[in-house]
Amino acid sequence: MRRVFREGARRGAGAAGLSVAVTVETVGYKEDDAYGLWKNGELTVGTLGSFADRKFVHGTWLDFFETYIVPSVSPHIVYNAPVRSIDYSGDAVIVRTHDAKYTADAVIVTAPLPMIKNGTIAFVPALPRHKARAARRVVVWGGIKVFLEFSAKFYPTYTDFAIRPKRAGHRMYFDAAVRAEHGETYTGTLCRR
Ligand SMILES: Cc1cc2nc3c(=O)[nH]c(=O)nc-3n(C[C@H](O)[C@H](O)[C@H](O)COP(=O)(O)OP(=O)(O)OC[C@H]3O[C@@H](n4cnc5c(N)ncnc54)[C@H](O)[C@@H]3O)c2cc1C
């Protein structure tokens, strides 16, 4: 079954000038898709059942951002400008890169948590102790996602790995192919450690 998500023109969003009509076609997995679980060196295969994840039919998250988000914000993006420090000791917040200084009423920091943990961005004053402690306690794995094309589908639609302890990592294989209906078969691999 295919579903088309339509969003936008919601009441309130327009008032803020942020309304944008979004038409993105996604497709879900089927309940009887094969589900594999690697555990203790053995692969058990059953059915996937109800599963909320969906695949983009035409494109990826990157295309979504390029289409719907980037046009409205691109004039304000500064590339190749890693933030070195954020000084919020005064009335205004001062953000410094290696060669520039920006002043703002407030700053929202969305850099990856490891950047906060390893002090890549210096905060003035230092972050409150409870925030620094919370950041240190969160485990963030490195990861990579690889898409491979095979001439035949020899694998379950979705395969999990029972990795213990959980903090040791995460790995899965999944069929990322919408075009499988046309005879092509792809799989995506996500490994984290
Ligand atoms: C291998 C892998 C596969 C994934 N697959 C999926 C998927 O299929 N579907 C899904 O929904 N999610 C997926 N995710 C999760 C998704 O990528 C993240 O949830 C999402 O990217 C987080 O967005 P973010 O903006 O918080 O952080 P990020 O996307 O990490 O963005 C942080 C930004 O901060 C910038 N930055 C870093 N340091 C500084 C600095 N000092 N100054 C200024 N900028 C800085 C970085 O350059 C980056 O652009 C995947 C993640 C991984 C690792």
Ligand as a Chemical Component Dictionary entry (heavy atoms), coordinates in Angstrom:
data_LIG
# 
_chem_comp.id                   LIG 
_chem_comp.type                 NON-POLYMER 
_chem_comp.pdbx_formal_charge   0 
_chem_comp.three_letter_code    LIG 
# 
loop_
_chem_comp_atom.comp_id 
_chem_comp_atom.atom_id 
_chem_comp_atom.alt_atom_id 
_chem_comp_atom.type_symbol 
_chem_comp_atom.charge 
_chem_comp_atom.model_Cartn_x 
_chem_comp_atom.model_Cartn_y 
_chem_comp_atom.model_Cartn_z 
_chem_comp_atom.pdbx_ordinal 
LIG C1  C1  C 0 24.624 5.857  9.793  1  
LIG C2  C2  C 0 23.355 6.579  10.144 2  
LIG C3  C3  C 0 22.177 6.296  9.443  3  
LIG C4  C4  C 0 20.985 6.943  9.746  4  
LIG N1  N1  N 0 19.870 6.637  9.035  5  
LIG C5  C5  C 0 18.715 7.280  9.296  6  
LIG C6  C6  C 0 17.526 7.005  8.544  7  
LIG O1  O1  O 0 17.519 6.181  7.646  8  
LIG N2  N2  N 0 16.400 7.675  8.853  9  
LIG C7  C7  C 0 16.377 8.611  9.852  10 
LIG O2  O2  O 0 15.331 9.209  10.083 11 
LIG N3  N3  N 0 17.490 8.897  10.584 12 
LIG C8  C8  C 0 18.643 8.260  10.324 13 
LIG N4  N4  N 0 19.749 8.522  11.058 14 
LIG C9  C9  C 0 19.651 9.504  12.138 15 
LIG C10 C10 C 0 19.727 10.935 11.586 16 
LIG O3  O3  O 0 20.826 11.045 10.717 17 
LIG C11 C11 C 0 19.932 11.876 12.751 18 
LIG O4  O4  O 0 18.889 11.663 13.697 19 
LIG C12 C12 C 0 19.873 13.319 12.286 20 
LIG O5  O5  O 0 20.821 13.566 11.288 21 
LIG C13 C13 C 0 20.175 14.227 13.459 22 
LIG O6  O6  O 0 20.095 15.562 12.987 23 
LIG P1  P1  P 0 20.790 16.708 13.761 24 
LIG O7  O7  O 0 20.509 17.969 13.024 25 
LIG O8  O8  O 0 20.413 16.649 15.204 26 
LIG O9  O9  O 0 22.372 16.396 13.745 27 
LIG P2  P2  P 0 23.342 16.283 12.500 28 
LIG O10 O10 O 0 22.630 15.829 11.257 29 
LIG O11 O11 O 0 24.495 15.480 12.994 30 
LIG O12 O12 O 0 23.786 17.796 12.247 31 
LIG C14 C14 C 0 24.680 18.452 13.115 32 
LIG C15 C15 C 0 25.379 19.545 12.309 33 
LIG O13 O13 O 0 26.228 20.279 13.180 34 
LIG C16 C16 C 0 27.391 20.620 12.457 35 
LIG N5  N5  N 0 28.484 20.948 13.411 36 
LIG C17 C17 C 0 29.268 20.095 14.119 37 
LIG N6  N6  N 0 30.148 20.785 14.875 38 
LIG C18 C18 C 0 29.916 22.105 14.636 39 
LIG C19 C19 C 0 30.500 23.313 15.111 40 
LIG N7  N7  N 0 31.520 23.332 15.992 41 
LIG N8  N8  N 0 30.019 24.477 14.622 42 
LIG C20 C20 C 0 28.977 24.489 13.722 43 
LIG N9  N9  N 0 28.391 23.387 13.255 44 
LIG C21 C21 C 0 28.848 22.199 13.705 45 
LIG C22 C22 C 0 27.682 19.383 11.613 46 
LIG O14 O14 O 0 28.518 19.730 10.522 47 
LIG C23 C23 C 0 26.272 18.994 11.190 48 
LIG O15 O15 O 0 25.915 19.627 9.978  49 
LIG C24 C24 C 0 20.963 7.891  10.783 50 
LIG C25 C25 C 0 22.148 8.194  11.490 51 
LIG C26 C26 C 0 23.325 7.536  11.176 52 
LIG C27 C27 C 0 24.598 7.885  11.952 53 
# 
loop_
_chem_comp_bond.comp_id 
_chem_comp_bond.atom_id_1 
_chem_comp_bond.atom_id_2 
_chem_comp_bond.value_order 
_chem_comp_bond.pdbx_ordinal 
LIG C1  C2  SING 1  
LIG C2  C3  SING 2  
LIG C2  C26 DOUB 3  
LIG C3  C4  DOUB 4  
LIG C4  N1  SING 5  
LIG C4  C24 SING 6  
LIG N1  C5  DOUB 7  
LIG C5  C6  SING 8  
LIG C5  C8  SING 9  
LIG C6  O1  DOUB 10 
LIG C6  N2  SING 11 
LIG N2  C7  SING 12 
LIG C7  O2  DOUB 13 
LIG C7  N3  SING 14 
LIG N3  C8  DOUB 15 
LIG C8  N4  SING 16 
LIG N4  C9  SING 17 
LIG N4  C24 SING 18 
LIG C9  C10 SING 19 
LIG C10 O3  SING 20 
LIG C10 C11 SING 21 
LIG C11 O4  SING 22 
LIG C11 C12 SING 23 
LIG C12 O5  SING 24 
LIG C12 C13 SING 25 
LIG C13 O6  SING 26 
LIG O6  P1  SING 27 
LIG P1  O7  DOUB 28 
LIG P1  O8  SING 29 
LIG P1  O9  SING 30 
LIG O9  P2  SING 31 
LIG P2  O10 DOUB 32 
LIG P2  O11 SING 33 
LIG P2  O12 SING 34 
LIG O12 C14 SING 35 
LIG C14 C15 SING 36 
LIG C15 O13 SING 37 
LIG C15 C23 SING 38 
LIG O13 C16 SING 39 
LIG C16 N5  SING 40 
LIG C16 C22 SING 41 
LIG N5  C17 SING 42 
LIG N5  C21 SING 43 
LIG C17 N6  DOUB 44 
LIG N6  C18 SING 45 
LIG C18 C19 SING 46 
LIG C18 C21 DOUB 47 
LIG C19 N7  SING 48 
LIG C19 N8  DOUB 49 
LIG N8  C20 SING 50 
LIG C20 N9  DOUB 51 
LIG N9  C21 SING 52 
LIG C22 O14 SING 53 
LIG C22 C23 SING 54 
LIG C23 O15 SING 55 
LIG C24 C25 DOUB 56 
LIG C25 C26 SING 57 
LIG C26 C27 SING 58 
# 
